[in-house]
Amino acid sequence: MGYSSLGRLRGESLALIIKAISAKLNLMTEKALMQVHGLSDAESTKRVIESLQALSGVESVKVSDRGVLAIAYDGSYLTVMDLIRNVRKQGFLASMT
Protein backbone atom coordinates (compact mmCIF):
# COMPACT_ATOMS: atom_id res chain seq x y z
CA MET A 1 0.00 0.00 0.00
CA GLY A 2 1.50 3.32 -1.08
CA TYR A 3 1.45 6.65 0.70
CA SER A 4 -1.35 8.00 -1.48
CA SER A 5 -3.59 5.04 -0.58
CA LEU A 6 -2.86 5.51 3.11
CA GLY A 7 -3.70 9.21 2.90
CA ARG A 8 -6.96 8.46 1.13
CA LEU A 9 -7.93 5.92 3.84
CA ARG A 10 -7.18 8.44 6.57
CA GLY A 11 -9.22 11.07 4.73
CA GLU A 12 -12.17 8.70 4.37
CA SER A 13 -11.96 7.72 8.04
CA LEU A 14 -11.84 11.34 9.08
CA ALA A 15 -14.89 12.10 6.94
CA LEU A 16 -16.81 9.26 8.62
CA ILE A 17 -15.84 10.50 12.08
CA ILE A 18 -16.91 14.05 11.24
CA LYS A 19 -20.22 12.77 9.87
CA ALA A 20 -20.87 10.74 13.04
CA ILE A 21 -20.09 13.70 15.32
CA SER A 22 -22.32 16.00 13.27
CA ALA A 23 -25.20 13.52 13.51
CA LYS A 24 -24.73 13.27 17.28
CA LEU A 25 -24.70 17.05 17.68
CA ASN A 26 -27.94 17.37 15.74
CA LEU A 27 -29.62 14.96 18.16
CA MET A 28 -28.98 17.41 21.00
CA THR A 29 -30.72 20.29 19.26
CA GLU A 30 -34.13 21.03 20.73
CA LYS A 31 -36.70 23.37 19.23
CA ALA A 32 -39.30 25.36 21.12
CA LEU A 33 -42.00 27.87 20.30
CA MET A 34 -42.30 30.54 22.98
CA GLN A 35 -45.15 33.02 23.32
CA VAL A 36 -43.78 36.25 24.76
CA HIS A 37 -46.60 38.37 26.16
CA GLY A 38 -46.24 42.11 25.71
CA LEU A 39 -43.86 42.17 22.75
CA SER A 40 -45.42 45.05 20.90
CA ASP A 41 -42.61 46.84 19.13
CA ALA A 42 -39.44 46.11 17.20
CA GLU A 43 -37.14 47.46 19.93
CA SER A 44 -38.44 45.18 22.69
CA THR A 45 -38.49 42.20 20.31
CA LYS A 46 -34.87 42.87 19.37
CA ARG A 47 -33.89 43.15 23.05
CA VAL A 48 -35.47 39.78 23.93
CA ILE A 49 -33.97 38.06 20.89
CA GLU A 50 -30.48 39.40 21.63
CA SER A 51 -30.81 38.35 25.27
CA LEU A 52 -31.72 34.79 24.27
CA GLN A 53 -28.97 34.64 21.64
CA ALA A 54 -26.44 35.65 24.29
CA LEU A 55 -27.16 32.45 26.25
CA SER A 56 -24.60 29.70 25.75
CA GLY A 57 -26.38 26.86 24.02
CA VAL A 58 -28.88 28.91 22.02
CA GLU A 59 -28.33 28.23 18.33
CA SER A 60 -30.98 30.50 16.79
CA VAL A 61 -33.96 32.68 17.64
CA LYS A 62 -36.47 33.73 15.00
CA VAL A 63 -39.79 35.52 15.11
CA SER A 64 -42.34 33.04 13.78
CA ASP A 65 -45.47 35.08 14.47
CA ARG A 66 -46.42 38.20 16.42
CA GLY A 67 -45.03 37.59 19.90
CA VAL A 68 -43.99 34.01 19.10
CA LEU A 69 -40.32 33.08 18.96
CA ALA A 70 -38.92 29.89 17.43
CA ILE A 71 -35.84 28.90 19.41
CA ALA A 72 -33.28 26.20 18.59
CA TYR A 73 -31.08 25.32 21.54
CA ASP A 74 -28.80 22.65 22.95
CA GLY A 75 -31.04 20.53 25.17
CA SER A 76 -28.06 19.00 26.95
CA TYR A 77 -27.06 22.46 28.17
CA LEU A 78 -30.31 24.45 28.55
CA THR A 79 -33.87 23.73 29.60
CA VAL A 80 -37.10 25.42 28.57
CA MET A 81 -37.20 27.03 32.03
CA ASP A 82 -33.78 28.61 31.39
CA LEU A 83 -35.22 30.25 28.28
CA ILE A 84 -38.35 31.43 30.11
CA ARG A 85 -36.28 32.84 33.01
CA ASN A 86 -34.15 34.78 30.55
CA VAL A 87 -37.23 36.37 28.97
CA ARG A 88 -38.67 37.20 32.40
CA LYS A 89 -35.44 39.02 33.28
CA GLN A 90 -36.20 41.27 30.30
CA GLY A 91 -39.56 42.17 31.86
CA PHE A 92 -41.89 39.94 29.84
CA LEU A 93 -44.03 36.92 30.62
CA ALA A 94 -43.40 33.86 28.50
CA SER A 95 -44.96 30.46 27.95
CA MET A 96 -44.36 27.57 25.60
CA THR A 97 -46.89 27.11 22.80
C-alpha positions as CSV (number, residue, x, y, z in Angstrom):
1,M,0.0,0.0,0.0
2,G,1.5,3.3,-1.1
3,Y,1.4,6.7,0.7
4,S,-1.3,8.0,-1.5
5,S,-3.6,5.0,-0.6
6,L,-2.9,5.5,3.1
7,G,-3.7,9.2,2.9
8,R,-7.0,8.5,1.1
9,L,-7.9,5.9,3.8
10,R,-7.2,8.4,6.6
11,G,-9.2,11.1,4.7
12,E,-12.2,8.7,4.4
13,S,-12.0,7.7,8.0
14,L,-11.8,11.3,9.1
15,A,-14.9,12.1,6.9
16,L,-16.8,9.3,8.6
17,I,-15.8,10.5,12.1
18,I,-16.9,14.1,11.2
19,K,-20.2,12.8,9.9
20,A,-20.9,10.7,13.0
21,I,-20.1,13.7,15.3
22,S,-22.3,16.0,13.3
23,A,-25.2,13.5,13.5
24,K,-24.7,13.3,17.3
25,L,-24.7,17.1,17.7
26,N,-27.9,17.4,15.7
27,L,-29.6,15.0,18.2
28,M,-29.0,17.4,21.0
29,T,-30.7,20.3,19.3
30,E,-34.1,21.0,20.7
31,K,-36.7,23.4,19.2
32,A,-39.3,25.4,21.1
33,L,-42.0,27.9,20.3
34,M,-42.3,30.5,23.0
35,Q,-45.2,33.0,23.3
36,V,-43.8,36.2,24.8
37,H,-46.6,38.4,26.2
38,G,-46.2,42.1,25.7
39,L,-43.9,42.2,22.7
40,S,-45.4,45.0,20.9
41,D,-42.6,46.8,19.1
42,A,-39.4,46.1,17.2
43,E,-37.1,47.5,19.9
44,S,-38.4,45.2,22.7
45,T,-38.5,42.2,20.3
46,K,-34.9,42.9,19.4
47,R,-33.9,43.2,23.1
48,V,-35.5,39.8,23.9
49,I,-34.0,38.1,20.9
50,E,-30.5,39.4,21.6
51,S,-30.8,38.4,25.3
52,L,-31.7,34.8,24.3
53,Q,-29.0,34.6,21.6
54,A,-26.4,35.6,24.3
55,L,-27.2,32.4,26.2
56,S,-24.6,29.7,25.8
57,G,-26.4,26.9,24.0
58,V,-28.9,28.9,22.0
59,E,-28.3,28.2,18.3
60,S,-31.0,30.5,16.8
61,V,-34.0,32.7,17.6
62,K,-36.5,33.7,15.0
63,V,-39.8,35.5,15.1
64,S,-42.3,33.0,13.8
65,D,-45.5,35.1,14.5
66,R,-46.4,38.2,16.4
67,G,-45.0,37.6,19.9
68,V,-44.0,34.0,19.1
69,L,-40.3,33.1,19.0
70,A,-38.9,29.9,17.4
71,I,-35.8,28.9,19.4
72,A,-33.3,26.2,18.6
73,Y,-31.1,25.3,21.5
74,D,-28.8,22.7,23.0
75,G,-31.0,20.5,25.2
76,S,-28.1,19.0,26.9
77,Y,-27.1,22.5,28.2
78,L,-30.3,24.4,28.5
79,T,-33.9,23.7,29.6
80,V,-37.1,25.4,28.6
81,M,-37.2,27.0,32.0
82,D,-33.8,28.6,31.4
83,L,-35.2,30.3,28.3
84,I,-38.3,31.4,30.1
85,R,-36.3,32.8,33.0
86,N,-34.2,34.8,30.5
87,V,-37.2,36.4,29.0
88,R,-38.7,37.2,32.4
89,K,-35.4,39.0,33.3
90,Q,-36.2,41.3,30.3
91,G,-39.6,42.2,31.9
92,F,-41.9,39.9,29.8
93,L,-44.0,36.9,30.6
94,A,-43.4,33.9,28.5
95,S,-45.0,30.5,28.0
96,M,-44.4,27.6,25.6
97,T,-46.9,27.1,22.8
